[in-house]
Amino acid sequence: MVKAAAGALIAGLAAASVSCGTVPPPETESEAGGRPPNIVIITADDLGYGDLGSYGHPTIRTPHIDRMAREGQRWTSFYAQAPVCSPSRAALLTGRVHLRSGMFGRRVGVFFPDSRAGLPAAEITLAEALRDQGYATGIVGKWHLGHLPEYLPGRHGFDYWFGMPYSNDMDWQD
């Protein structure tokens, strides 16, 4: 059942990427050699569509990201699932609308340092599905899907994590 769900998640995300208006990449050496391609997903809070050189910004220089875009897949039409990071990250990692996985907090939909919840263990993430296919998985940066041990990246399919559980500015009070 889990293996079938993982396969469905990969197929669903692949279909979603096609329906999101992707620009097909050129064939890579790894594809020609029979090795699966590397998969790198960059998600950044408050990064606008036109803020990168690869998407046409005239002055901001992003040469490494531009190279990845040239050699990989560019998404030209996409929608965030929520206006804040926790539910959007959950939707990206699970391929599900954030409400289905319970990813909406009591304060603006974001987990805070005093939150006791996180991404449920029952949710199958892209990292779990890829790890089941032999990929090594890692995440660098802000997690923001629960800071208690049972919600951290290692419990959701990531072999490596270097980052913080939530934003540095989250210790303020209501």
ROGUTI-980233 format. One record per residue (C-alpha): residue in one letter; x, y, z. Coordinates in steps of 0.02 Angstrom, whole numbers, plus 50000, padded with zeros to 5 digits. Layout:
! ROGUTI-980233
AXYZ;...
***
This chain:
! ROGUTI-980233
M500005000050000;V501375012350048;K502385007849892;A500835010649783;A500505027249869;A502315032449844;G502195028049660;A500575037749646;L501405052749730;I502845052649606;A501655050449459;G500515064149524;L501935076449550;A502625072449377;A500915075249299;A500705091249398;S502375097749336;V501815094749157;S500165103549187;C501055118049271;G501805123849108;T503565117149112;V504915120348986;P505665103248942;P507515101548979;P508795094848856;E509245076548879;T510585074949012;E512075063249019;S511305054049166;E509715050749066;A510715044948916;G511785033749029;G510295025649113;R510555034049283;P509085043249356;P509265062249351;N509695072549502;I508195081649573;V508455098549656;I506955108649715;I507285126249774;T505925134349876;A506175151649947;D505035162450051;D504585178749967;L505505175449803;G504515182349658;Y504365174249487;G505435187449400;D506775189049535;L508005177149450;G509045179649294;S508355163549220;Y506625171149227;G507145187749151;H507725199249291;P508835212349209;T510035216149353;I509995202749490;R511365190249451;T510995172049490;P512245162649381;H512185145849471;I510295145249478;D510235151149296;R511355136649246;M510265124249340;A508755131349248;R509615129749079;E510125111749112;G508555106349203;Q506715109949209;R505965127249228;W504215129349297;T503365144049215;S501625142949291;F501345137749470;Y500305141949623;A500725142149807;Q499465132349911;A499435145650047;P500085163250078;V501255157250216;C502665144550220;S502125129750329;P500595124650228;S501465128550062;R502965117850108;A501825103550162;A500875104449997;L502495104249896;L503195089449991;T501615078949995;G500775083749832;R499175086649931;V498165102049973;H498815107450144;L497085106150224;R497035087350190;S498585084450295;G498025095850436;M499325108950396;F498465124550455;G498975132150621;R497975141550749;R498935157450706;V498995161950521;G499375144050469;V501185144250526;F501995133850662;F502765143750805;P504035138550938;D502625134151058;S501695123650928;R501475105350973;A500955099550798;G501845096150635;L501745086550472;P500885070250518;A501915054250504;A500565046650394;E500915059250257;I502045052150122;T503285065150064;L504205066949901;A505805062949998;E505075046250057;A504495041749882;L506185046049807;R507145037049943;D506105021449906;Q506715022849726;G508545023049780;Y508855041749792;A509865049649931;T508835063950002;G509315079950090;I508595096550142;V509525112450184;G508725127550266;K507125131050359;W506005115850389;H504505124250471;L503415108650475;G503555105050660;H505025106250780;L504685091450895;P505745075950858;E504315066150779;Y504055079850648;L505845083450595;P506485079650418;G507295063050465;R505565056150505;H504925061650334;G506155053350217;F507655064950222;D509345056650247;Y510205073350281;W509605089550357;F510595105350392;G509495119450448;M508305126150576;P506585119950628;Y505735136950603;S506155155050561;N507415164650665;D506105177950698;M504815166350776;D505135169650961;W503965184550971;Q502325184051065;D500555188651010;
***
